[in-house]
């Protein structure tokens, strides 16, 4: 079953020197996403179609599906910023550019 994409965002992945990713990622990559004023982190599935890999230090427009965020979706808006994290810490920041619901 395919999940609905919730929004499109411009994401700036931090370089290795700034504590970002240490290796490239491919479409389907999952990380935690934290929104301002929201205490609960959500899982963000990132889908991109313009290239096979995103490298540390890249910026890209990504489609994002949030897992387990149904109650939070109504609070999202265009221009909302957020942080992406994995086990190593903050790996990127982004801003919502288009909502799909």
Secondary structure, DSSP 8 states (H G I E B T S, - for coil): ------EEEEEEE--GGGT--SS-EETTEEEEEEETT--S-EEEEEE--S-SEE-TT-EEEEEEEEES-TTTGGG--TT-EEEEEETTEEEEEEEEEEE--
